[in-house]
Amino acid sequence: MQIYWTKINQIIEETPEVKTFLLDCPEDYSWKEGSHLHLALKGFNIGEKPNRSLVRHMSISTLPNENAVGITTRIKEQASEFKTILNNMTVGEEVALFKTHTHVPLKRENKNIYLLSAGVGIATFRPLVLDYLADTVQVAQIHSLNIDSSGDYLFTNIFHTNTDKNFRAEFVNNRLSYYEQVKELASDKTGLYYVVGSDEFLVQTVGVLTGEGIHSEQIILDKHEHQLSNFLPFGNDSK
């Protein structure tokens, strides 16, 4: 396993509780849209066993052509040890990256794509939307629906309706509106439904989709293959 040590290049305060950490791209490091990684803080690999409290699974919120590895995360007042340390870090300090992979690449199958997310989960979809807006080939349209009870919606400079590109973005601040919208979107029985959020959010959203007749193979989750059976009725046959 290769561990890349790199420096924080910029810290952006997206909202009062959400920050984006832009990291220098390590030499020979690459990724694609929808990727996640393990982000580790100094000291995580000191000793016989890794200190797991200093490691977190994070989505990459940027594309390689932005020349930075972006990590967007919510840091609440009562934060974990990891989030507390990260929140106090400054430009120039080092972090480690490893185990980069993607479960949610942009599928170009000439179908409608629906991006369903909760809160900061929309960061996973930011690179997919940028990739699509740059090249719409073999994607019929994209519709993004994000629920965020804080009302501080993220990346609105990108997530706004663009009729020329067949891209629609919606934000809601309550679950009732969200699930009503999901049911309406699920009237498309051939679309692809990407879902990112907490495990509870995944279970509930998948339940609505399958209840409306959407098949497991149409639902794409940011989960390892062996985890999919915990969320999808019969696993996920999509590759």
C-alpha positions as CSV (number, residue, x, y, z in Angstrom):
1,M,0.0,0.0,0.0
2,Q,1.4,3.4,-1.0
3,I,1.0,6.3,1.3
4,Y,1.2,9.8,-0.1
5,W,2.2,12.6,2.3
6,T,1.1,16.0,1.0
7,K,0.5,19.5,2.3
8,I,-2.6,21.5,2.8
9,N,-2.6,24.2,0.1
10,Q,-5.8,26.1,0.9
11,I,-8.7,25.9,3.4
12,I,-12.1,27.2,2.2
13,E,-14.9,27.8,4.7
14,E,-17.9,26.8,2.6
15,T,-20.5,27.3,5.4
16,P,-20.2,27.9,9.2
17,E,-19.9,24.1,9.6
18,V,-18.3,22.9,6.3
19,K,-14.8,23.3,5.2
20,T,-12.9,22.2,2.0
21,F,-9.3,21.4,2.4
22,L,-7.4,21.6,-0.9
23,L,-4.3,19.4,-0.8
24,D,-1.3,19.5,-3.1
25,C,-1.4,16.7,-5.7
26,P,1.3,14.2,-4.8
27,E,3.6,13.1,-7.7
28,D,2.2,10.1,-9.6
29,Y,-1.1,10.4,-7.7
30,S,-4.3,10.1,-9.8
31,W,-8.0,9.6,-9.3
32,K,-11.3,9.9,-11.3
33,E,-14.7,11.4,-10.6
34,G,-16.5,9.8,-7.7
35,S,-13.4,8.7,-5.9
36,H,-12.8,8.3,-2.2
37,L,-9.7,7.9,-0.2
38,H,-8.4,7.4,3.3
39,L,-7.2,10.6,4.9
40,A,-4.8,10.2,7.8
41,L,-3.2,12.7,10.2
42,K,0.3,12.7,11.5
43,G,1.0,9.9,14.0
44,F,-1.5,7.5,12.6
45,N,1.1,5.0,11.6
46,I,3.4,5.2,14.7
47,G,3.5,2.0,16.7
48,E,2.7,-1.6,15.8
49,K,-0.9,-0.9,14.6
50,P,-2.4,2.1,12.9
51,N,-4.2,4.5,15.1
52,R,-7.7,4.3,13.4
53,S,-8.9,7.4,15.3
54,L,-6.6,9.4,13.1
55,V,-7.9,8.0,9.8
56,R,-11.1,8.7,8.0
57,H,-12.7,7.5,4.7
58,M,-13.4,10.7,2.7
59,S,-14.7,11.5,-0.8
60,I,-12.6,13.6,-3.2
61,S,-14.6,16.7,-4.1
62,T,-12.4,17.8,-7.0
63,L,-11.3,16.6,-10.4
64,P,-7.6,16.1,-11.3
65,N,-7.7,19.1,-13.8
66,E,-8.3,21.4,-10.8
67,N,-4.8,20.5,-9.6
68,A,-5.8,19.9,-6.0
69,V,-7.1,17.0,-4.0
70,G,-10.3,18.4,-2.4
71,I,-11.7,17.1,0.8
72,T,-15.0,18.7,1.9
73,T,-16.3,17.8,5.3
74,R,-18.7,19.0,8.0
75,I,-17.1,19.8,11.4
76,K,-19.7,20.3,14.1
77,E,-19.0,22.0,17.5
78,Q,-18.9,18.7,19.3
79,A,-16.5,17.0,16.9
80,S,-14.5,13.7,17.0
81,E,-10.8,13.7,17.7
82,F,-10.1,13.4,14.0
83,K,-12.3,16.3,13.0
84,T,-11.1,18.5,15.9
85,I,-7.4,18.0,14.9
86,L,-8.3,18.6,11.2
87,N,-10.2,21.8,12.1
88,N,-7.2,23.2,13.8
89,M,-4.8,22.5,11.0
90,T,-3.4,25.3,8.9
91,V,-2.0,25.7,5.4
92,G,1.4,24.0,5.0
93,E,0.7,21.1,7.4
94,E,0.9,17.6,6.2
95,V,-1.7,14.8,5.9
96,A,-1.5,11.3,4.3
97,L,-3.6,9.9,1.5
98,F,-4.0,6.2,0.6
99,K,-6.4,3.5,-0.7
100,T,-8.0,5.7,-3.4
101,H,-10.9,4.0,-5.3
102,T,-14.3,4.8,-6.8
103,H,-17.6,3.1,-6.6
104,V,-19.6,5.9,-8.2
105,P,-18.1,6.9,-11.6
106,L,-20.2,8.7,-14.1
107,K,-21.9,6.1,-16.2
108,R,-22.2,7.1,-19.8
109,E,-25.0,4.8,-20.9
110,N,-27.4,7.3,-22.6
111,K,-29.7,7.3,-19.6
112,N,-31.0,9.9,-17.2
113,I,-29.0,10.2,-14.1
114,Y,-30.3,11.2,-10.7
115,L,-27.9,12.3,-7.9
116,L,-29.6,12.0,-4.5
117,S,-27.6,13.3,-1.5
118,A,-27.8,14.5,2.0
119,G,-25.9,17.5,3.4
120,V,-22.1,17.4,2.6
121,G,-22.7,14.1,0.7
122,I,-23.2,16.4,-2.3
123,A,-19.4,16.8,-2.3
124,T,-19.1,13.3,-3.8
125,F,-21.2,14.4,-6.7
126,R,-19.4,17.7,-7.4
127,P,-16.7,16.0,-9.7
128,L,-19.4,14.0,-11.5
129,V,-21.3,17.2,-12.3
130,L,-18.2,19.0,-13.5
131,D,-17.2,16.0,-15.6
132,Y,-20.7,16.0,-17.2
133,L,-20.9,19.7,-17.8
134,A,-17.5,19.5,-19.6
135,D,-18.7,16.6,-21.8
136,T,-22.4,15.5,-21.9
137,V,-21.7,12.7,-24.4
138,Q,-23.8,9.5,-23.7
139,V,-25.6,11.0,-20.7
140,A,-29.2,12.0,-21.4
141,Q,-29.5,14.4,-18.5
142,I,-28.6,14.8,-14.8
143,H,-30.9,15.8,-12.0
144,S,-29.5,16.6,-8.6
145,L,-31.6,16.5,-5.4
146,N,-29.9,17.4,-2.1
147,I,-31.5,17.7,1.3
148,D,-29.8,19.9,3.9
149,S,-31.7,20.9,7.0
150,S,-29.1,23.6,7.8
151,G,-30.3,25.5,4.7
152,D,-26.6,26.3,3.9
153,Y,-26.5,24.7,0.6
154,L,-23.2,23.7,-0.9
155,F,-21.6,24.4,-4.3
156,T,-24.5,26.5,-5.6
157,N,-22.1,28.0,-8.2
158,I,-22.1,24.6,-9.8
159,F,-25.3,23.0,-8.6
160,H,-27.8,25.3,-10.4
161,T,-30.1,24.5,-13.2
162,N,-28.6,24.7,-16.7
163,T,-31.1,24.0,-19.3
164,D,-28.6,24.2,-22.1
165,K,-26.7,21.2,-20.6
166,N,-29.9,19.3,-19.5
167,F,-28.8,19.7,-15.9
168,R,-31.2,20.4,-13.1
169,A,-30.3,21.0,-9.4
170,E,-32.8,21.1,-6.5
171,F,-32.3,21.7,-2.8
172,V,-34.7,21.0,0.0
173,N,-34.5,21.5,3.8
174,N,-36.8,18.8,5.0
175,R,-37.3,15.1,4.6
176,L,-41.0,15.2,3.6
177,S,-40.2,17.4,0.5
178,Y,-37.1,15.2,-0.2
179,Y,-39.0,11.9,-0.3
180,E,-41.9,13.4,-2.3
181,Q,-39.3,14.5,-4.9
182,V,-37.6,11.1,-4.9
183,K,-41.0,9.4,-5.6
184,E,-41.5,11.8,-8.5
185,L,-38.1,11.1,-9.9
186,A,-38.6,7.4,-9.6
187,S,-41.3,7.6,-12.3
188,D,-38.3,7.2,-14.6
189,K,-38.1,3.4,-14.6
190,T,-34.9,3.3,-16.7
191,G,-32.9,6.0,-15.0
192,L,-29.7,5.5,-12.9
193,Y,-30.0,6.6,-9.2
194,Y,-26.9,7.5,-7.3
195,V,-27.3,7.9,-3.5
196,V,-24.8,9.3,-1.1
197,G,-25.3,10.1,2.6
198,S,-25.4,8.4,6.0
199,D,-26.2,4.7,6.2
200,E,-29.7,5.6,7.5
201,F,-30.2,8.0,4.6
202,L,-29.2,5.2,2.1
203,V,-31.5,2.7,3.6
204,Q,-34.5,5.1,3.6
205,T,-33.8,6.4,0.1
206,V,-33.3,2.9,-1.3
207,G,-36.5,1.9,0.3
208,V,-38.4,4.6,-1.4
209,L,-36.8,3.9,-4.8
210,T,-37.4,0.2,-4.7
211,G,-40.9,0.8,-3.4
212,E,-41.5,2.8,-6.6
213,G,-40.3,-0.1,-8.8
214,I,-36.6,0.9,-9.2
215,H,-34.4,-2.2,-9.5
216,S,-31.3,-2.7,-7.4
217,E,-29.0,-2.7,-10.5
218,Q,-30.2,0.9,-11.2
219,I,-29.1,2.2,-7.8
220,I,-25.4,3.1,-7.3
221,L,-24.0,3.5,-3.8
222,D,-20.6,4.6,-2.6
223,K,-20.1,1.3,-0.9
224,H,-17.8,-1.7,-1.3
225,E,-19.3,-4.7,-3.1
226,H,-19.5,-6.8,0.1
227,Q,-21.5,-4.0,1.8
228,L,-24.2,-3.6,-0.8
229,S,-26.4,-6.4,0.5
230,N,-26.9,-4.3,3.6
231,F,-28.6,-1.6,1.6
232,L,-30.0,-3.2,-1.6
233,P,-32.7,-5.9,-1.6
234,F,-30.7,-8.4,-3.6
235,G,-27.3,-6.8,-3.8
236,N,-26.2,-4.6,-6.8
237,D,-25.5,-6.3,-10.1
238,S,-24.2,-3.2,-11.7
239,K,-20.5,-2.9,-12.5
